[in-house]
Amino acid sequence: MKQLQNWGRTWGPLLGIAVIAIALLVVAPAVLSPFRLNNLGKYVCWAIAGVGIGLAWGRGGMLVMGQGVFFGLGGYAMAMHLKLEAAMATGGPDAVPDFMVLYGDGTMPGWWAPFRSGAFTLAAIVMVPAVVAAVLGWAIFKRRVKGAYFAILTQALAVAFATLLVATIKQTGGFNGLNQFTVFFGYNLYDPTNKRMVYTIAATALVVCLVVVWQLYRSRFGELLVATRDAEERVRFLGHDPANVKLVAFVLAAVMVSVGGALFAPITGIISPSDVDATASILLIAGVALGGRALLLGPAVGALAVGFGRTTLSETFPDQWTYFLGLLFIVVVLFFPAGLGSVSSQVVGRLRTLLPTPRRTPIAAGTDALEVAP
């Protein structure tokens, strides 16, 4: 029995990842219409971000309320490249995006030019959020900012970032954001086959992120991260710097969220300030909390469930769907504070308390144990 439990702890998560991979990469494309598959791709992007949040919040104890910043960095980096691709496809190699002609004087800022390169764009999607997260994390964690102060600070960054995007209409499209993408690295996005290809890339990225996080959780770093979450001062007394441990997790989470944002842009066809502001960041947190922030699969499943719930409820109850979604979150927080992913463990624990425990026969003083042995 003990060997079976050890096997489940070691290989059970991989089995769960395999089930998700089969469901997303095999079953979903076979049974869903192109419209529903595209919606699922949007949920998958949120799930990728949720995996990163689960690493930082669930295992690291950092309530990151402003991950919309990194979601936006990746999303806008990809969107800039796609807008330039669309402009070059219609107007030649020196063409500028249409909104710069509509809102400005038709000149493109110099910092847009490198995003004509696909390789530079892919590097920026990873490196820019990593550098930003490293600078922010070093400034925050070295000063031992944590708890509610950390959450408020990160949420303020999301508000400031969204406000900046709205104010720079000539450079980023303002409130309308960047949209009308027609080409994805040379592939026509109006072709359903290419749209499915982008979905497959997103689903594969989610599976890869889950495998990476699974390996991190099993490593010495994962154990140190949990120890930092539960007993930061003890970790410091043992000779480790908790700030460095949290910094690594914060940077890795930022990169994963950025990848989710980068794939979100071509799948949905738009990236705007409403996708990266405080409200969007809270919805990402809500999905992670719903599935179970400390679990491996919980954040991803929770993000998928929230995305599906938003679409289904908004279609069925166009005016009241937010109330139903809010009620669901309240019920989960009250009755399942560890997320829906912890329901099975809670049921097993409850059954163990209800089942009678075997009683041992008391051995009287001076009696040989062999005499009372069954």
Short mmCIF file of the C-alpha atoms (twelve columns), coordinates in Angstrom:
data_MODEL
# 
_entry.id   MODEL 
# 
loop_
_atom_site.group_PDB 
_atom_site.id 
_atom_site.type_symbol 
_atom_site.label_atom_id 
_atom_site.label_alt_id 
_atom_site.label_comp_id 
_atom_site.label_asym_id 
_atom_site.label_seq_id 
_atom_site.Cartn_x 
_atom_site.Cartn_y 
_atom_site.Cartn_z 
_atom_site.pdbx_PDB_model_num 
ATOM 1   C CA . MET A 1   0.000   0.000   0.000   1 
ATOM 2   C CA . LYS A 2   2.807   2.363   0.898   1 
ATOM 3   C CA . GLN A 3   4.596   1.583   -2.358  1 
ATOM 4   C CA . LEU A 4   1.395   2.378   -4.272  1 
ATOM 5   C CA . GLN A 5   1.124   5.744   -2.493  1 
ATOM 6   C CA . ASN A 6   4.754   6.556   -3.302  1 
ATOM 7   C CA . TRP A 7   4.156   5.628   -6.933  1 
ATOM 8   C CA . GLY A 8   1.106   7.903   -7.009  1 
ATOM 9   C CA . ARG A 9   3.032   10.838  -5.584  1 
ATOM 10  C CA . THR A 10  5.835   10.386  -8.101  1 
ATOM 11  C CA . TRP A 11  4.055   9.475   -11.301 1 
ATOM 12  C CA . GLY A 12  0.467   10.540  -10.581 1 
ATOM 13  C CA . PRO A 13  1.093   14.157  -11.656 1 
ATOM 14  C CA . LEU A 14  2.654   12.978  -14.919 1 
ATOM 15  C CA . LEU A 15  -0.413  10.847  -15.539 1 
ATOM 16  C CA . GLY A 16  -2.579  13.908  -14.998 1 
ATOM 17  C CA . ILE A 17  -0.445  15.926  -17.418 1 
ATOM 18  C CA . ALA A 18  -0.799  13.131  -19.985 1 
ATOM 19  C CA . VAL A 19  -4.593  13.222  -19.621 1 
ATOM 20  C CA . ILE A 20  -4.614  17.000  -20.169 1 
ATOM 21  C CA . ALA A 21  -2.328  16.625  -23.194 1 
ATOM 22  C CA . ILE A 22  -4.582  14.009  -24.787 1 
ATOM 23  C CA . ALA A 23  -7.704  16.054  -24.070 1 
ATOM 24  C CA . LEU A 24  -6.276  19.259  -25.539 1 
ATOM 25  C CA . LEU A 25  -4.199  17.904  -28.428 1 
ATOM 26  C CA . VAL A 26  -6.268  14.921  -29.572 1 
ATOM 27  C CA . VAL A 27  -9.851  15.025  -28.312 1 
ATOM 28  C CA . ALA A 28  -10.607 18.756  -28.512 1 
ATOM 29  C CA . PRO A 29  -9.518  19.283  -32.162 1 
ATOM 30  C CA . ALA A 30  -11.533 16.225  -33.180 1 
ATOM 31  C CA . VAL A 31  -14.847 17.160  -31.532 1 
ATOM 32  C CA . LEU A 32  -14.937 20.973  -31.321 1 
ATOM 33  C CA . SER A 33  -15.907 23.390  -34.053 1 
ATOM 34  C CA . PRO A 34  -13.304 25.966  -35.157 1 
ATOM 35  C CA . PHE A 35  -15.072 28.662  -33.128 1 
ATOM 36  C CA . ARG A 36  -15.148 26.588  -29.925 1 
ATOM 37  C CA . LEU A 37  -11.582 25.408  -30.480 1 
ATOM 38  C CA . ASN A 38  -10.459 29.015  -30.779 1 
ATOM 39  C CA . ASN A 39  -12.248 29.805  -27.506 1 
ATOM 40  C CA . LEU A 40  -10.483 26.858  -25.885 1 
ATOM 41  C CA . GLY A 41  -7.192  28.257  -27.148 1 
ATOM 42  C CA . LYS A 42  -7.940  31.479  -25.287 1 
ATOM 43  C CA . TYR A 43  -8.575  29.516  -22.092 1 
ATOM 44  C CA . VAL A 44  -5.318  27.612  -22.634 1 
ATOM 45  C CA . CYS A 45  -3.423  30.914  -22.716 1 
ATOM 46  C CA . TRP A 46  -4.947  31.844  -19.370 1 
ATOM 47  C CA . ALA A 47  -4.015  28.378  -18.098 1 
ATOM 48  C CA . ILE A 48  -0.370  28.929  -19.067 1 
ATOM 49  C CA . ALA A 49  -0.427  32.140  -17.045 1 
ATOM 50  C CA . GLY A 50  -2.143  30.264  -14.224 1 
ATOM 51  C CA . VAL A 51  0.663   27.708  -14.047 1 
ATOM 52  C CA . GLY A 52  3.147   30.531  -13.522 1 
ATOM 53  C CA . ILE A 53  0.950   32.144  -10.862 1 
ATOM 54  C CA . GLY A 54  0.637   28.781  -9.115  1 
ATOM 55  C CA . LEU A 55  4.425   28.561  -8.930  1 
ATOM 56  C CA . ALA A 56  4.780   32.040  -7.421  1 
ATOM 57  C CA . TRP A 57  1.691   32.073  -5.197  1 
ATOM 58  C CA . GLY A 58  0.916   28.444  -4.426  1 
ATOM 59  C CA . ARG A 59  4.469   27.274  -3.745  1 
ATOM 60  C CA . GLY A 60  6.204   30.587  -3.094  1 
ATOM 61  C CA . GLY A 61  3.510   32.340  -1.068  1 
ATOM 62  C CA . MET A 62  3.700   35.492  -3.238  1 
ATOM 63  C CA . LEU A 63  0.211   36.804  -4.005  1 
ATOM 64  C CA . VAL A 64  0.983   38.356  -7.387  1 
ATOM 65  C CA . MET A 65  -1.998  40.582  -8.162  1 
ATOM 66  C CA . GLY A 66  -0.336  42.280  -11.121 1 
ATOM 67  C CA . GLN A 67  0.594   39.464  -13.486 1 
ATOM 68  C CA . GLY A 68  -1.333  41.331  -16.148 1 
ATOM 69  C CA . VAL A 69  1.847   43.375  -16.603 1 
ATOM 70  C CA . PHE A 70  3.790   40.363  -17.829 1 
ATOM 71  C CA . PHE A 71  0.796   39.045  -19.752 1 
ATOM 72  C CA . GLY A 72  0.722   42.389  -21.535 1 
ATOM 73  C CA . LEU A 73  4.462   42.489  -22.188 1 
ATOM 74  C CA . GLY A 74  4.306   39.174  -24.001 1 
ATOM 75  C CA . GLY A 75  1.019   39.970  -25.705 1 
ATOM 76  C CA . TYR A 76  2.056   43.384  -26.986 1 
ATOM 77  C CA . ALA A 77  5.467   42.106  -28.125 1 
ATOM 78  C CA . MET A 78  3.765   39.454  -30.246 1 
ATOM 79  C CA . ALA A 79  1.078   41.893  -31.417 1 
ATOM 80  C CA . MET A 80  3.691   44.422  -32.557 1 
ATOM 81  C CA . HIS A 81  5.334   41.795  -34.736 1 
ATOM 82  C CA . LEU A 82  1.989   40.672  -36.150 1 
ATOM 83  C CA . LYS A 83  0.973   44.259  -36.961 1 
ATOM 84  C CA . LEU A 84  4.256   44.840  -38.754 1 
ATOM 85  C CA . GLU A 85  3.850   41.575  -40.659 1 
ATOM 86  C CA . ALA A 86  0.357   42.610  -41.736 1 
ATOM 87  C CA . ALA A 87  1.606   46.051  -42.788 1 
ATOM 88  C CA . MET A 88  4.508   44.617  -44.799 1 
ATOM 89  C CA . ALA A 89  2.185   42.131  -46.507 1 
ATOM 90  C CA . THR A 90  0.059   44.952  -47.908 1 
ATOM 91  C CA . GLY A 91  2.352   47.974  -48.099 1 
ATOM 92  C CA . GLY A 92  5.887   46.733  -48.565 1 
ATOM 93  C CA . PRO A 93  8.900   46.350  -46.250 1 
ATOM 94  C CA . ASP A 94  8.778   49.959  -44.980 1 
ATOM 95  C CA . ALA A 95  5.034   50.070  -44.245 1 
ATOM 96  C CA . VAL A 96  3.802   51.128  -40.804 1 
ATOM 97  C CA . PRO A 97  0.785   49.815  -38.849 1 
ATOM 98  C CA . ASP A 98  -2.555  51.311  -39.847 1 
ATOM 99  C CA . PHE A 99  -3.367  52.904  -36.486 1 
ATOM 100 C CA . MET A 100 -0.219  55.026  -36.636 1 
ATOM 101 C CA . VAL A 101 -1.565  56.616  -39.815 1 
ATOM 102 C CA . LEU A 102 -5.051  56.962  -38.322 1 
ATOM 103 C CA . TYR A 103 -4.040  58.438  -34.950 1 
ATOM 104 C CA . GLY A 104 -0.649  59.966  -35.764 1 
ATOM 105 C CA . ASP A 105 1.444   61.343  -38.580 1 
ATOM 106 C CA . GLY A 106 2.372   57.970  -40.094 1 
ATOM 107 C CA . THR A 107 5.837   57.705  -38.545 1 
ATOM 108 C CA . MET A 108 6.813   54.642  -36.562 1 
ATOM 109 C CA . PRO A 109 8.800   54.892  -33.284 1 
ATOM 110 C CA . GLY A 110 12.300  53.494  -33.491 1 
ATOM 111 C CA . TRP A 111 11.687  50.900  -30.782 1 
ATOM 112 C CA . TRP A 112 9.085   49.245  -33.027 1 
ATOM 113 C CA . ALA A 113 11.598  48.482  -35.799 1 
ATOM 114 C CA . PRO A 114 13.343  45.450  -34.191 1 
ATOM 115 C CA . PHE A 115 9.989   43.684  -33.935 1 
ATOM 116 C CA . ARG A 116 9.983   43.197  -37.696 1 
ATOM 117 C CA . SER A 117 12.244  40.235  -36.910 1 
ATOM 118 C CA . GLY A 118 10.514  37.095  -35.722 1 
ATOM 119 C CA . ALA A 119 13.604  35.904  -33.843 1 
ATOM 120 C CA . PHE A 120 13.891  39.206  -31.987 1 
ATOM 121 C CA . THR A 121 10.203  39.030  -31.079 1 
ATOM 122 C CA . LEU A 122 10.499  35.527  -29.634 1 
ATOM 123 C CA . ALA A 123 13.559  36.572  -27.638 1 
ATOM 124 C CA . ALA A 124 11.770  39.686  -26.374 1 
ATOM 125 C CA . ILE A 125 8.780   37.626  -25.224 1 
ATOM 126 C CA . VAL A 126 11.105  35.727  -22.885 1 
ATOM 127 C CA . MET A 127 13.816  38.254  -22.019 1 
ATOM 128 C CA . VAL A 128 11.824  41.476  -21.479 1 
ATOM 129 C CA . PRO A 129 9.504   40.086  -18.766 1 
ATOM 130 C CA . ALA A 130 12.422  38.208  -17.220 1 
ATOM 131 C CA . VAL A 131 14.478  41.402  -16.914 1 
ATOM 132 C CA . VAL A 132 11.514  43.450  -15.663 1 
ATOM 133 C CA . ALA A 133 10.608  40.780  -13.115 1 
ATOM 134 C CA . ALA A 134 14.231  40.473  -11.985 1 
ATOM 135 C CA . VAL A 135 14.543  44.234  -11.410 1 
ATOM 136 C CA . LEU A 136 11.181  44.506  -9.650  1 
ATOM 137 C CA . GLY A 137 11.746  41.340  -7.649  1 
ATOM 138 C CA . TRP A 138 15.197  42.384  -6.506  1 
ATOM 139 C CA . ALA A 139 13.885  45.784  -5.379  1 
ATOM 140 C CA . ILE A 140 10.920  44.225  -3.571  1 
ATOM 141 C CA . PHE A 141 12.302  41.044  -2.027  1 
ATOM 142 C CA . LYS A 142 15.606  42.510  -0.885  1 
ATOM 143 C CA . ARG A 143 13.577  44.990  1.163   1 
ATOM 144 C CA . ARG A 144 11.515  42.112  2.570   1 
ATOM 145 C CA . VAL A 145 8.236   43.427  1.201   1 
ATOM 146 C CA . LYS A 146 5.641   40.658  1.410   1 
ATOM 147 C CA . GLY A 147 2.053   39.853  2.267   1 
ATOM 148 C CA . ALA A 148 -0.620  42.447  1.601   1 
ATOM 149 C CA . TYR A 149 1.963   45.124  0.794   1 
ATOM 150 C CA . PHE A 150 3.404   42.960  -1.976  1 
ATOM 151 C CA . ALA A 151 -0.066  42.218  -3.382  1 
ATOM 152 C CA . ILE A 152 -1.077  45.905  -3.392  1 
ATOM 153 C CA . LEU A 153 2.211   46.933  -4.998  1 
ATOM 154 C CA . THR A 154 1.933   44.430  -7.837  1 
ATOM 155 C CA . GLN A 155 -1.709  45.354  -8.454  1 
ATOM 156 C CA . ALA A 156 -0.748  49.029  -8.629  1 
ATOM 157 C CA . LEU A 157 1.798   48.133  -11.309 1 
ATOM 158 C CA . ALA A 158 -0.960  46.521  -13.397 1 
ATOM 159 C CA . VAL A 159 -3.114  49.655  -13.077 1 
ATOM 160 C CA . ALA A 160 -0.188  51.893  -14.038 1 
ATOM 161 C CA . PHE A 161 0.713   49.699  -17.014 1 
ATOM 162 C CA . ALA A 162 -2.847  49.695  -18.366 1 
ATOM 163 C CA . THR A 163 -3.084  53.464  -17.893 1 
ATOM 164 C CA . LEU A 164 0.172   53.921  -19.803 1 
ATOM 165 C CA . LEU A 165 -1.133  51.842  -22.698 1 
ATOM 166 C CA . VAL A 166 -4.343  53.874  -22.886 1 
ATOM 167 C CA . ALA A 167 -2.393  57.144  -22.853 1 
ATOM 168 C CA . THR A 168 -0.014  56.149  -25.685 1 
ATOM 169 C CA . ILE A 169 -2.569  55.810  -28.459 1 
ATOM 170 C CA . LYS A 170 -0.095  56.756  -31.198 1 
ATOM 171 C CA . GLN A 171 2.408   54.071  -30.154 1 
ATOM 172 C CA . THR A 172 0.247   51.223  -28.785 1 
ATOM 173 C CA . GLY A 173 -3.240  51.833  -30.141 1 
ATOM 174 C CA . GLY A 174 -4.565  53.234  -26.872 1 
ATOM 175 C CA . PHE A 175 -7.798  51.835  -25.461 1 
ATOM 176 C CA . ASN A 176 -8.502  49.863  -28.643 1 
ATOM 177 C CA . GLY A 177 -5.186  48.047  -28.388 1 
ATOM 178 C CA . LEU A 178 -3.611  46.168  -31.290 1 
ATOM 179 C CA . ASN A 179 -5.857  44.056  -33.506 1 
ATOM 180 C CA . GLN A 180 -6.621  42.870  -37.032 1 
ATOM 181 C CA . PHE A 181 -3.770  40.397  -37.281 1 
ATOM 182 C CA . THR A 182 -3.698  38.647  -40.648 1 
ATOM 183 C CA . VAL A 183 -0.333  36.858  -40.659 1 
ATOM 184 C CA . PHE A 184 1.443   34.727  -38.040 1 
ATOM 185 C CA . PHE A 185 5.126   34.264  -38.925 1 
ATOM 186 C CA . GLY A 186 4.226   33.975  -42.593 1 
ATOM 187 C CA . TYR A 187 1.068   31.881  -42.102 1 
ATOM 188 C CA . ASN A 188 -2.306  33.315  -43.068 1 
ATOM 189 C CA . LEU A 189 -4.460  33.520  -39.939 1 
ATOM 190 C CA . TYR A 190 -7.653  33.451  -41.988 1 
ATOM 191 C CA . ASP A 191 -6.868  29.856  -42.921 1 
ATOM 192 C CA . PRO A 192 -8.575  27.482  -40.397 1 
ATOM 193 C CA . THR A 193 -5.645  25.082  -40.658 1 
ATOM 194 C CA . ASN A 194 -3.239  27.783  -39.521 1 
ATOM 195 C CA . LYS A 195 -5.591  28.812  -36.713 1 
ATOM 196 C CA . ARG A 196 -5.555  25.217  -35.509 1 
ATOM 197 C CA . MET A 197 -1.762  25.247  -35.719 1 
ATOM 198 C CA . VAL A 198 -1.626  28.258  -33.374 1 
ATOM 199 C CA . TYR A 199 -3.971  26.462  -30.973 1 
ATOM 200 C CA . THR A 200 -1.724  23.391  -31.072 1 
ATOM 201 C CA . ILE A 201 1.283   25.552  -30.218 1 
ATOM 202 C CA . ALA A 202 -0.574  27.007  -27.226 1 
ATOM 203 C CA . ALA A 203 -1.721  23.604  -25.968 1 
ATOM 204 C CA . THR A 204 1.797   22.215  -26.338 1 
ATOM 205 C CA . ALA A 205 3.211   25.194  -24.460 1 
ATOM 206 C CA . LEU A 206 0.801   24.498  -21.585 1 
ATOM 207 C CA . VAL A 207 1.911   20.868  -21.390 1 
ATOM 208 C CA . VAL A 208 5.583   21.911  -21.448 1 
ATOM 209 C CA . CYS A 209 5.007   24.436  -18.650 1 
ATOM 210 C CA . LEU A 210 3.293   21.766  -16.550 1 
ATOM 211 C CA . VAL A 211 6.210   19.364  -17.027 1 
ATOM 212 C CA . VAL A 212 8.728   22.088  -16.139 1 
ATOM 213 C CA . VAL A 213 6.835   23.023  -12.989 1 
ATOM 214 C CA . TRP A 214 6.427   19.344  -12.055 1 
ATOM 215 C CA . GLN A 215 10.184  18.917  -12.223 1 
ATOM 216 C CA . LEU A 216 10.731  22.111  -10.218 1 
ATOM 217 C CA . TYR A 217 8.368   20.909  -7.495  1 
ATOM 218 C CA . ARG A 218 10.340  17.656  -7.178  1 
ATOM 219 C CA . SER A 219 13.727  19.385  -7.107  1 
ATOM 220 C CA . ARG A 220 15.661  20.801  -4.194  1 
ATOM 221 C CA . PHE A 221 14.660  24.276  -5.329  1 
ATOM 222 C CA . GLY A 222 10.987  23.327  -5.022  1 
ATOM 223 C CA . GLU A 223 11.511  22.125  -1.466  1 
ATOM 224 C CA . LEU A 224 13.416  25.294  -0.625  1 
ATOM 225 C CA . LEU A 225 10.648  27.418  -2.134  1 
ATOM 226 C CA . VAL A 226 8.007   25.751  0.028   1 
ATOM 227 C CA . ALA A 227 10.251  26.131  3.072   1 
ATOM 228 C CA . THR A 228 10.626  29.824  2.286   1 
ATOM 229 C CA . ARG A 229 6.859   30.154  2.065   1 
ATOM 230 C CA . ASP A 230 6.228   28.405  5.384   1 
ATOM 231 C CA . ALA A 231 9.232   29.467  7.484   1 
ATOM 232 C CA . GLU A 232 11.199  32.251  5.847   1 
ATOM 233 C CA . GLU A 233 13.222  33.135  8.944   1 
ATOM 234 C CA . ARG A 234 14.304  29.530  9.461   1 
ATOM 235 C CA . VAL A 235 15.505  29.355  5.874   1 
ATOM 236 C CA . ARG A 236 17.528  32.515  6.468   1 
ATOM 237 C CA . PHE A 237 19.055  31.069  9.642   1 
ATOM 238 C CA . LEU A 238 20.073  27.946  7.693   1 
ATOM 239 C CA . GLY A 239 22.225  30.095  5.409   1 
ATOM 240 C CA . HIS A 240 19.918  30.609  2.418   1 
ATOM 241 C CA . ASP A 241 18.711  33.989  1.203   1 
ATOM 242 C CA . PRO A 242 14.886  33.783  0.866   1 
ATOM 243 C CA . ALA A 243 14.928  36.829  -1.413  1 
ATOM 244 C CA . ASN A 244 16.945  34.950  -4.034  1 
ATOM 245 C CA . VAL A 245 14.672  31.919  -3.829  1 
ATOM 246 C CA . LYS A 246 11.539  34.007  -4.316  1 
ATOM 247 C CA . LEU A 247 13.228  36.033  -7.042  1 
ATOM 248 C CA . VAL A 248 13.879  32.938  -9.177  1 
ATOM 249 C CA . ALA A 249 10.261  31.779  -8.792  1 
ATOM 250 C CA . PHE A 250 8.975   35.280  -9.560  1 
ATOM 251 C CA . VAL A 251 11.029  35.495  -12.762 1 
ATOM 252 C CA . LEU A 252 10.005  32.016  -13.942 1 
ATOM 253 C CA . ALA A 253 6.357   32.835  -13.290 1 
ATOM 254 C CA . ALA A 254 6.681   36.105  -15.233 1 
ATOM 255 C CA . VAL A 255 8.122   34.284  -18.263 1 
ATOM 256 C CA . MET A 256 5.288   31.733  -18.261 1 
ATOM 257 C CA . VAL A 257 2.656   34.467  -17.995 1 
ATOM 258 C CA . SER A 258 4.367   36.331  -20.846 1 
ATOM 259 C CA . VAL A 259 4.255   33.233  -23.063 1 
ATOM 260 C CA . GLY A 260 0.538   32.941  -22.347 1 
ATOM 261 C CA . GLY A 261 0.034   36.572  -23.336 1 
ATOM 262 C CA . ALA A 262 2.087   36.158  -26.507 1 
ATOM 263 C CA . LEU A 263 -0.089  33.267  -27.694 1 
ATOM 264 C CA . PHE A 264 -3.260  35.055  -26.596 1 
ATOM 265 C CA . ALA A 265 -2.781  37.782  -29.230 1 
ATOM 266 C CA . PRO A 266 -2.888  35.639  -32.414 1 
ATOM 267 C CA . ILE A 267 -5.587  33.340  -31.027 1 
ATOM 268 C CA . THR A 268 -8.035  36.087  -30.056 1 
ATOM 269 C CA . GLY A 269 -6.951  38.577  -32.721 1 
ATOM 270 C CA . ILE A 270 -6.582  41.434  -30.257 1 
ATOM 271 C CA . ILE A 271 -4.632  42.581  -27.201 1 
ATOM 272 C CA . SER A 272 -5.809  45.668  -25.341 1 
ATOM 273 C CA . PRO A 273 -5.427  47.363  -21.935 1 
ATOM 274 C CA . SER A 274 -8.551  45.550  -20.708 1 
ATOM 275 C CA . ASP A 275 -6.657  42.259  -21.080 1 
ATOM 276 C CA . VAL A 276 -3.801  43.356  -18.802 1 
ATOM 277 C CA . ASP A 277 -5.343  45.672  -16.200 1 
ATOM 278 C CA . ALA A 278 -6.130  44.965  -12.539 1 
ATOM 279 C CA . THR A 279 -9.442  43.271  -13.359 1 
ATOM 280 C CA . ALA A 280 -7.777  40.876  -15.791 1 
ATOM 281 C CA . SER A 281 -5.064  40.137  -13.219 1 
ATOM 282 C CA . ILE A 282 -7.668  39.350  -10.552 1 
ATOM 283 C CA . LEU A 283 -9.462  36.953  -12.904 1 
ATOM 284 C CA . LEU A 284 -6.178  35.112  -13.447 1 
ATOM 285 C CA . ILE A 285 -5.783  34.860  -9.673  1 
ATOM 286 C CA . ALA A 286 -9.390  33.686  -9.336  1 
ATOM 287 C CA . GLY A 287 -8.810  30.810  -11.733 1 
ATOM 288 C CA . VAL A 288 -5.740  29.682  -9.811  1 
ATOM 289 C CA . ALA A 289 -7.613  29.884  -6.497  1 
ATOM 290 C CA . LEU A 290 -10.549 27.942  -7.936  1 
ATOM 291 C CA . GLY A 291 -8.431  25.020  -9.087  1 
ATOM 292 C CA . GLY A 292 -6.061  24.983  -6.122  1 
ATOM 293 C CA . ARG A 293 -3.022  27.213  -6.027  1 
ATOM 294 C CA . ALA A 294 -0.697  24.744  -4.279  1 
ATOM 295 C CA . LEU A 295 -1.447  21.856  -6.632  1 
ATOM 296 C CA . LEU A 296 0.341   21.077  -9.872  1 
ATOM 297 C CA . LEU A 297 -2.695  20.776  -12.132 1 
ATOM 298 C CA . GLY A 298 -5.034  22.963  -10.075 1 
ATOM 299 C CA . PRO A 299 -4.068  26.376  -11.536 1 
ATOM 300 C CA . ALA A 300 -4.334  25.165  -15.133 1 
ATOM 301 C CA . VAL A 301 -7.645  23.352  -14.617 1 
ATOM 302 C CA . GLY A 302 -9.022  26.298  -12.647 1 
ATOM 303 C CA . ALA A 303 -8.095  28.771  -15.383 1 
ATOM 304 C CA . LEU A 304 -9.715  26.550  -18.017 1 
ATOM 305 C CA . ALA A 305 -12.847 26.256  -15.866 1 
ATOM 306 C CA . VAL A 306 -13.092 30.016  -15.316 1 
ATOM 307 C CA . GLY A 307 -12.695 30.687  -19.035 1 
ATOM 308 C CA . PHE A 308 -15.328 28.103  -19.917 1 
ATOM 309 C CA . GLY A 309 -17.638 29.435  -17.213 1 
ATOM 310 C CA . ARG A 310 -17.302 33.015  -18.413 1 
ATOM 311 C CA . THR A 311 -18.202 32.055  -21.966 1 
ATOM 312 C CA . THR A 312 -21.040 29.678  -21.078 1 
ATOM 313 C CA . LEU A 313 -22.649 31.930  -18.482 1 
ATOM 314 C CA . SER A 314 -22.332 35.037  -20.654 1 
ATOM 315 C CA . GLU A 315 -24.066 33.226  -23.517 1 
ATOM 316 C CA . THR A 316 -26.859 31.903  -21.301 1 
ATOM 317 C CA . PHE A 317 -27.242 34.889  -18.964 1 
ATOM 318 C CA . PRO A 318 -25.887 37.941  -20.820 1 
ATOM 319 C CA . ASP A 319 -26.762 40.392  -18.026 1 
ATOM 320 C CA . GLN A 320 -26.379 38.252  -14.888 1 
ATOM 321 C CA . TRP A 321 -23.401 35.987  -15.647 1 
ATOM 322 C CA . THR A 322 -20.999 37.944  -13.423 1 
ATOM 323 C CA . TYR A 323 -23.226 37.267  -10.400 1 
ATOM 324 C CA . PHE A 324 -23.174 33.515  -11.006 1 
ATOM 325 C CA . LEU A 325 -19.401 33.546  -11.408 1 
ATOM 326 C CA . GLY A 326 -18.995 35.574  -8.220  1 
ATOM 327 C CA . LEU A 327 -21.266 33.165  -6.343  1 
ATOM 328 C CA . LEU A 328 -19.114 30.253  -7.500  1 
ATOM 329 C CA . PHE A 329 -15.982 31.915  -6.150  1 
ATOM 330 C CA . ILE A 330 -17.680 32.624  -2.810  1 
ATOM 331 C CA . VAL A 331 -18.765 28.991  -2.443  1 
ATOM 332 C CA . VAL A 332 -15.281 27.717  -3.268  1 
ATOM 333 C CA . VAL A 333 -13.576 30.098  -0.834  1 
ATOM 334 C CA . LEU A 334 -15.994 29.220  1.979   1 
ATOM 335 C CA . PHE A 335 -16.130 25.437  1.599   1 
ATOM 336 C CA . PHE A 336 -12.959 24.590  -0.368  1 
ATOM 337 C CA . PRO A 337 -10.317 27.174  0.582   1 
ATOM 338 C CA . ALA A 338 -7.589  25.013  -0.953  1 
ATOM 339 C CA . GLY A 339 -9.425  24.887  -4.304  1 
ATOM 340 C CA . LEU A 340 -11.579 22.319  -6.035  1 
ATOM 341 C CA . GLY A 341 -8.507  20.195  -6.648  1 
ATOM 342 C CA . SER A 342 -8.361  19.426  -2.920  1 
ATOM 343 C CA . VAL A 343 -11.881 17.966  -2.788  1 
ATOM 344 C CA . SER A 344 -10.694 14.370  -3.257  1 
ATOM 345 C CA . SER A 345 -8.098  14.626  -0.480  1 
ATOM 346 C CA . GLN A 346 -10.681 16.198  1.831   1 
ATOM 347 C CA . VAL A 347 -13.142 13.386  1.128   1 
ATOM 348 C CA . VAL A 348 -10.499 10.739  1.812   1 
ATOM 349 C CA . GLY A 349 -9.500  12.468  5.042   1 
ATOM 350 C CA . ARG A 350 -13.124 12.679  6.124   1 
ATOM 351 C CA . LEU A 351 -13.684 8.983   5.437   1 
ATOM 352 C CA . ARG A 352 -10.630 8.071   7.492   1 
ATOM 353 C CA . THR A 353 -12.035 9.946   10.471  1 
ATOM 354 C CA . LEU A 354 -15.406 8.187   10.130  1 
ATOM 355 C CA . LEU A 355 -14.052 4.661   9.736   1 
ATOM 356 C CA . PRO A 356 -13.386 2.828   13.013  1 
ATOM 357 C CA . THR A 357 -9.748  2.265   13.838  1 
ATOM 358 C CA . PRO A 358 -8.631  -1.279  14.766  1 
ATOM 359 C CA . ARG A 359 -8.253  -1.767  18.516  1 
ATOM 360 C CA . ARG A 360 -5.301  -3.574  19.964  1 
ATOM 361 C CA . THR A 361 -5.741  -6.144  22.726  1 
ATOM 362 C CA . PRO A 362 -4.161  -4.801  25.926  1 
ATOM 363 C CA . ILE A 363 -1.353  -6.935  27.307  1 
ATOM 364 C CA . ALA A 364 -1.444  -7.455  31.039  1 
ATOM 365 C CA . ALA A 365 1.701   -7.041  33.080  1 
ATOM 366 C CA . GLY A 366 3.736   -10.205 33.258  1 
ATOM 367 C CA . THR A 367 2.002   -11.828 30.269  1 
ATOM 368 C CA . ASP A 368 4.000   -13.117 27.378  1 
ATOM 369 C CA . ALA A 369 3.194   -11.316 24.146  1 
ATOM 370 C CA . LEU A 370 3.035   -14.672 22.335  1 
ATOM 371 C CA . GLU A 371 0.079   -15.724 24.500  1 
ATOM 372 C CA . VAL A 372 -2.145  -12.878 23.296  1 
ATOM 373 C CA . ALA A 373 -0.949  -12.830 19.717  1 
ATOM 374 C CA . PRO A 374 -3.750  -13.762 17.260  1 
# 
